[in-house]
Amino acid sequence: MTDSPPTTGKRIELTIRALILGCLLAAVFTAANTYLGLKVGLTFASAIPAAVISMALLRAFKGSTIWENMTVQTVASVGGAMSSIIFVLPGLVMIGWWMNFPFWESVAICVLGGVLGVTFSIPLRRTLVVQGGLPYPEGVAAAEVLKVGSPGADESESAVRENRSGLFVVIGSAIASAFFAFLASARVFAAETTAFLRLPAALGGGATGVGFSMQFALLGAGHLIGLAVGLTQLFGLVLAWLIFVPILTSPEFVAWAAAHGVPSIAASLPAGAPAEELAMTVWAREVRFIGAGVIGVAALWTLFKLARPLVAGLASALAAQSKRAHGEVLDRTEQDIPIKIVGLLSLAALVGIAVLLAVFAQGTALAGSTPLLVVGGLIYVVVIGFAVAAICGYMAGLIGSSNSPVSGVGILAIIIASLLMLGVMAIAGVPADPSIIAFALIVTAVVFAVAVISNDNLQDLKTGQLVEATPWRQQTALLVGVVAGALVIPFVLDMMNQAFGFEGGPPAIVEGSQTLAAPQATLISALAKGVISGELRWDLIGIGALVGVGVIILDVILRGATKDKIKLPPLAAGIGVYLPAAVTTMLVVGAVCGWAYEKWIATTRFADVGRRMGVLLASGLIVGESLFGVFTAAVIVSTRNEAPFALLPKETMWPAMWAGLIAFAVLTFALYAWIRSRSARV
């Protein structure tokens, strides 16, 4: 691998073919990420698989360069990142405000917030990317992949072989993942296995359960999050299902709660309710709010740690901009989109947001307060939006886009927006109304779009810096990617809504199925309703906050004692409490598998190649199953058949669970052995 990209010859960078290919890949990765996010509340970084696919395809064209591949990767990456808007947008269906996802409103929220995410992150590039000294793990990894496989960067035989093998790994793992998902939908294999039980009286007599979701998308996601995050999520799982659920379902707690006037969901259920109903109801309606408290405290702790470097970074960015404005000659690699154009783009986005908010208020209880809402909404978007752009950009540089706690930022944003709406109700005399909750969700969705795009942009800009791309061209590609991703999201959301449904939304075609988890959207809509109605369980959030403080203290102690070798990321613990047990279990399995695979190849001559192949395998597993899930939803909607691929009847004696477990384990080992073998041959 070369240390730097080529600097001679014609610079082919921002081309039509690169933008078209980037938009096509953005559509694929946006659809895959949207599906994964709705099912499990996680998304994956698509920069590396997009770069590999681009290098393999553009190699067929004469004159393709590393910078052109950089453009494709940038468009595809930001389009995939835009899918994180689903952490908020489904909340409008869950509260009953929308019955579906209106296309132009959904696109407007994504595009307007996304454009601000780009323009807000441009002034931060020089400080956070060039001078910040941040690791940007995913950006650096993507740059390494580009340097290895792009024409002109390293034309050695091994580089070409790795490039081709990488594409083959992505496609092969995607096919394997999709095929297993097909067999699960055909009822040949079970997709999930769970078991619930009541504990003996000596252990309190409460209920608990365990689950295991046989999904290769989750295995891939677990591989990408890494062992530290995976084990911390396991810690959160233990807190939720071995401590909180058993305690809150125990007869002793129910009796104590009744005697002291403390709300108890378990007390509202029929006596002798099945263990599964008791445990799942308590987890969904009480324990998840404890998880929300952990997540909120973890987000605040992150903000606190970032305060000093963030202020210094912003001051440096403003000073650098002043020098450029006074005629400083810039190198090509320092040429951002001119600040005047950045200002005009930001102004245009804000005007669009003002129109969006004004149109929303018409015909609702908020119509008489439209000017107040529009002005307040714009101030909120600018102030909170720029803050989260800087915060998320810094966090992406520190721990990577995939691990950056943007969902925690979203939780804080919805609480702030809801509290501000209470102020509007008091000032304007507006009664409590669903439109107030909906308005809070819309402005939060815009801010969230700002957050997720800035979170991804600075990672991409780091890759661009390392391959000596031209910043203004890359920033133009970022804007194209925002639009490409935004155009796909409403279609996927609508299909998933019609096929499977959201909690509180209209009935789904698949009757009796579990609604889409959409964990962040469920939590954010519940927080908005709770704050505005005054019924939020602050006691549960407070317990979670105390747990979060304890996790933070334990994390600090472990990091200090082991020099950062052992850590307990607080946000991961909160997510472990918050996500369904079957999902968390599989994520932990994926993290352990990824760790074991890297240990397996650590002492080989192809360790670096093998690690990159592992990332591509994980990405392919996610893409394959996710795209099959989107395809399944489309077939269900078009045929109105809730089980279009079923090969076996619903009630069958075929041991689908054991067959699925065995097949899943065998195929997992086979896939890792396969990429190890391919890595050895590169």
C-alpha positions, -999 to 999 in steps of 0.1 A, spaced: 0 0 0 13 35 -8 14 62 18 -3 88 -4 -24 88 -35 -9 97 -69 -5 134 -76 3 134 -113 -19 132 -143 -54 146 -149 -75 149 -117 -108 129 -124 -128 135 -92 -164 148 -94 -178 130 -125 -213 123 -137 -206 85 -137 -194 87 -101 -224 106 -90 -248 82 -107 -231 51 -92 -230 68 -59 -267 76 -60 -275 39 -69 -254 26 -40 -269 53 -17 -304 39 -26 -292 3 -18 -275 12 15 -303 36 26 -329 9 21 -308 -17 40 -301 7 68 -337 18 71 -348 -19 74 -321 -26 100 -328 5 120 -366 -3 121 -359 -38 132 -332 -34 158 -324 3 162 -289 1 146 -274 13 114 -240 5 98 -214 26 81 -216 20 44 -184 38 33 -161 8 30 -184 -16 11 -194 14 -12 -157 20 -19 -150 -17 -26 -180 -19 -50 -170 14 -67 -134 3 -73 -145 -30 -88 -170 -14 -111 -151 18 -122 -120 -2 -129 -137 -12 -161 -137 24 -173 -106 41 -187 -91 67 -165 -109 60 -132 -90 74 -102 -89 71 -64 -106 105 -62 -135 93 -84 -139 63 -61 -139 87 -32 -168 106 -48 -188 74 -51 -181 64 -16 -190 99 -3 -224 99 -20 -233 64 -10 -221 69 26 -241 100 33 -272 85 17 -269 55 40 -264 77 70 -296 96 62 -316 65 70 -310 73 107 -339 98 104 -361 67 111 -351 71 147 -376 99 149 -399 100 118 -420 69 127 -430 86 159 -455 106 139 -473 74 129 -470 60 165 -489 90 179 -515 87 152 -507 120 135 -497 103 102 -514 71 88 -485 67 63 -454 87 54 -464 115 31 -437 116 4 -429 153 0 -431 162 37 -408 133 46 -383 142 18 -384 179 29 -376 170 65 -346 148 54 -333 172 27 -336 205 47 -321 190 78 -294 171 58 -283 203 39 -279 220 72 -259 191 84 -235 196 55 -233 234 58 -229 233 95 -201 208 93 -181 226 66 -167 253 90 -157 225 114 -136 206 88 -103 224 92 -104 222 130 -119 188 137 -105 169 106 -72 185 97 -60 199 131 -80 180 156 -58 150 160 -88 128 162 -85 91 151 -116 89 128 -114 51 127 -139 45 99 -126 74 78 -90 61 81 -101 25 73 -120 37 42 -89 57 31 -67 26 34 -92 6 13 -92 33 -14 -54 34 -14 -51 -3 -18 -76 -9 -46 -79 23 -67 -61 25 -101 -30 45 -98 -27 40 -61 -13 5 -60 -15 -15 -92 3 -46 -77 -12 -80 -84 -21 -84 -48 -40 -51 -47 -61 -61 -77 -68 -95 -62 -79 -80 -29 -102 -55 -47 -119 -83 -67 -120 -106 -36 -135 -78 -16 -164 -74 -40 -169 -111 -41 -170 -113 -3 -197 -85 -2 -218 -102 -28 -213 -138 -15 -221 -129 21 -251 -108 10 -265 -138 -9 -259 -162 20 -276 -138 44 -306 -132 21 -310 -170 15 -311 -177 52 -337 -150 56 -357 -165 28 -356 -199 45 -368 -183 77 -396 -165 59 -405 -199 43 -408 -214 78 -380 -239 72 -360 -222 99 -372 -202 129 -360 -166 129 -360 -163 167 -362 -185 197 -374 -172 231 -381 -188 265 -399 -172 295 -403 -185 330 -414 -175 365 -387 -176 391 -391 -197 422 -404 -179 453 -369 -180 469 -357 -158 441 -387 -134 443 -412 -151 422 -409 -126 393 -408 -134 356 -379 -132 331 -369 -145 298 -341 -151 273 -341 -148 235 -319 -154 205 -325 -139 171 -311 -159 142 -304 -130 119 -272 -126 99 -278 -88 98 -274 -88 136 -243 -110 134 -228 -85 110 -237 -55 131 -222 -72 162 -190 -78 143 -188 -41 134 -195 -27 169 -166 -47 184 -161 -67 216 -160 -39 241 -194 -25 230 -208 -60 226 -199 -71 261 -212 -38 276 -245 -44 259 -244 -78 275 -240 -60 308 -271 -40 300 -290 -71 291 -282 -86 325 -293 -55 342 -326 -55 323 -336 -92 324 -319 -106 355 -324 -76 378 -351 -50 367 -377 -73 351 -376 -99 379 -379 -72 406 -407 -52 389 -427 -84 382 -423 -99 417 -453 -102 440 -434 -84 468 -427 -54 446 -464 -53 434 -476 -53 470 -450 -27 481 -460 -5 451 -497 -7 460 -490 2 496 -470 32 487 -490 45 457 -462 37 432 -475 29 397 -469 -7 387 -477 -22 353 -475 -57 367 -503 -49 391 -526 -39 362 -522 -74 345 -546 -103 354 -535 -125 382 -517 -156 368 -508 -138 335 -484 -159 314 -447 -153 322 -441 -140 286 -469 -114 288 -459 -103 323 -421 -100 315 -425 -84 280 -452 -59 292 -431 -47 322 -399 -45 300 -417 -25 273 -435 -1 296 -412 3 325 -377 -11 320 -372 6 287 -376 40 304 -348 30 328 -327 23 297 -337 58 284 -324 73 317 -290 55 312 -288 67 276 -296 103 285 -270 104 312 -245 88 289 -252 115 263 -248 143 289 -215 127 300 -202 127 264 -212 164 260 -194 173 292 -162 155 281 -164 173 248 -170 208 261 -134 221 263 -121 207 229 -154 217 212 -151 253 223 -114 254 213 -122 238 180 -150 263 171 -127 292 181 -100 279 158 -124 274 129 -136 310 132 -101 323 133 -91 303 102 -122 315 83 -112 351 91 -77 346 77 -91 331 45 -116 360 42 -86 384 42 -70 369 12 -50 340 24 -41 317 -5 -54 282 0 -40 249 -12 -63 228 -33 -68 204 -4 -80 233 17 -106 247 -7 -140 243 9 -173 255 -7 -170 293 -3 -185 306 29 -210 329 10 -224 299 -8 -225 279 25 -245 309 40 -269 310 11 -275 272 12 -281 274 49 -305 304 44 -324 285 17 -327 254 40 -340 276 69 -366 293 46 -377 258 36 -380 248 72 -400 279 80 -424 270 52 -426 234 64 -435 245 99 -460 271 88 -478 247 66 -479 221 93 -495 245 118 -524 253 95 -556 236 103 -545 226 138 -549 240 173 -515 257 167 -527 278 137 -531 310 157 -495 307 170 -479 301 137 -454 331 138 -443 322 173 -438 286 164 -420 293 131 -395 318 148 -390 296 178 -386 265 156 -359 282 135 -340 294 165 -342 259 180 -330 243 147 -301 268 143 -289 267 180 -294 231 188 -287 220 152 -252 237 151 -245 223 186 -253 188 176 -234 191 143 -203 200 163 -209 174 190 -217 146 166 -188 155 143 -164 154 172 -178 121 185 -175 106 150 -139 115 150 -134 101 185 -152 67 183 -165 64 147 -198 71 131 -213 37 138 -206 40 176 -214 78 179 -244 81 202 -267 102 180 -297 85 195 -287 99 228 -286 134 212 -320 127 198 -334 119 232 -321 151 247 -334 171 217 -369 158 220 -370 165 257 -358 201 251 -384 205 222 -412 191 243 -403 214 272 -403 244 248 -437 234 235 -450 235 271 -438 271 271 -457 278 239 -488 263 255 -484 286 284 -476 318 264 -502 313 237 -529 296 258 -529 266 235 -546 235 251 -529 201 251 -534 187 217 -518 159 195 -505 186 172 -482 199 199 -465 165 202 -464 162 164 -448 197 161 -421 187 187 -414 155 167 -410 174 134 -386 200 146 -367 172 164 -366 152 131 -350 182 114 -324 185 141 -318 148 140 -312 150 103 -286 177 110 -270 154 136 -267 122 116 -254 140 84 -227 159 103 -218 127 121 -211 110 88 -198 140 68 -167 147 89 -158 110 88 -160 112 50 -140 144 49 -113 127 69 -111 100 42 -109 128 16 -81 145 35 -61 113 36 -64 107 -1 -59 144 -10 -94 149 -24 -106 185 -31 -129 195 -2 -154 215 -22 -159 187 -47 -164 162 -19 -189 186 -1 -208 189 -33 -210 151 -34 -223 151 2 -252 174 -9 -260 150 -37 -260 121 -13 -284 138 11 -310 141 -17 -304 105 -30 -310 91 5 -340 113 12 -358 101 -19 -356 65 -9 -366 67 28 -404 74 25 -409 45 1 -392 20 24 -410 34 55 -444 32 38 -438 -4 27 -427 -15 62 -456 4 78 -481 -13 56 -466 -48 58 -457 -50 95 -469 -18 112 -458 4 141 -470 4 177 -500 28 178 -502 31 140 -528 17 115 -533 -21 113 -507 -40 93 -512 -66 66 -494 -93 86 -520 -99 113 -509 -109 148 -472 -102 140 -450 -83 163 -449 -46 151 -416 -31 140 -394 -24 170 -382 10 159 -368 14 194 -355 49 192 -387 62 175 -408 44 201 -389 60 229 -387 95 214 -425 96 207 -432 82 243 -409 109 258 -427 137 238 -462 124 248 -450 120 284 -435 155 288 -464 173 272 -491 153 290 -473 154 323 -475 116 325 -438 108 319 -424 83 344 -397 105 356 -391 80 385 -381 53 361 -359 77 341 -344 88 374 -335 52 383 -319 48 349 -300 81 354 -286 67 387 -276 35 370 -260 55 342 -239 74 368 -228 41 383 -218 28 349 -199 60 342 -180 57 375 -172 20 368 -161 29 333 -137 56 345 -123 32 371 -118 4 346 -102 27 320 -78 42 346 -68 8 361 -62 -9 328 -50 21 307 -80 19 285 -77 -18 278 -110 -26 296 -139 -2 292 -176 -1 298 -191 25 274 -222 39 292 -243 44 261 -238 7 251 -251 -3 286 -282 18 281 -288 3 247 -284 -32 262 -312 -24 286 -334 -8 260 -332 -32 230 -352 -65 229 -333 -94 246 -332 -115 214 -316 -86 195 -290 -78 221 -280 -115 225 -273 -118 188 -253 -86 187 -231 -99 215 -227 -132 196 -216 -112 165 -191 -91 186 -176 -123 200 -174 -139 166 -157 -109 152 -132 -109 180 -125 -146 177 -120 -143 139 -95 -115 144 -77 -136 170 -77 -165 146 -59 -144 119 -38 -122 142 -5 -140 137 -9 -147 100 9 -129 72 -25 -118 59 -39 -103 91 -45 -68 77 -62 -81 46 -82 -105 68 -95 -77 90 -107 -57 60 -124 -88 46 -141 -92 80 -156 -58 77 -168 -65 42 -183 -98 53 -202 -81 81 -214 -54 57 -226 -79 31 -245 -99 58 -263 -67 68 -271 -57 32 -283 -91 21 -308 -97 48 -319 -61 49 -326 -59 12 -345 -92 14 -366 -77 42 -374 -47 21 -383 -69 -8 -405 -91 14 -423 -60 26 -429 -49 -10 -443 -84 -19 -466 -84 11 -480 -50 3 -485 -58 -34 -500 -93 -29 -517 -86 5 -504 -121 15 -488 -120 50 -466 -150 43 -458 -149 5 -428 -173 7 -442 -199 32 -433 -234 22 -446 -250 54 -479 -244 73 -479 -221 103 -484 -250 128 -460 -277 118 -441 -305 136 -409 -296 118 -382 -287 144 -376 -252 128 -359 -239 159 -333 -266 162 -328 -268 125 -323 -230 124 -298 -230 153 -277 -257 137 -278 -242 102 -270 -207 116 -240 -220 136 -226 -240 107 -231 -212 81 -215 -187 104 -183 -208 108 -183 -216 71 -184 -179 62 -156 -169 85 -135 -199 73 -143 -188 37 -130 -152 41 -99 -165 60 -91 -187 30 -97 -159 5 -75 -135 26 -47 -161 25 -49 -162 -13 -47 -124 -18 
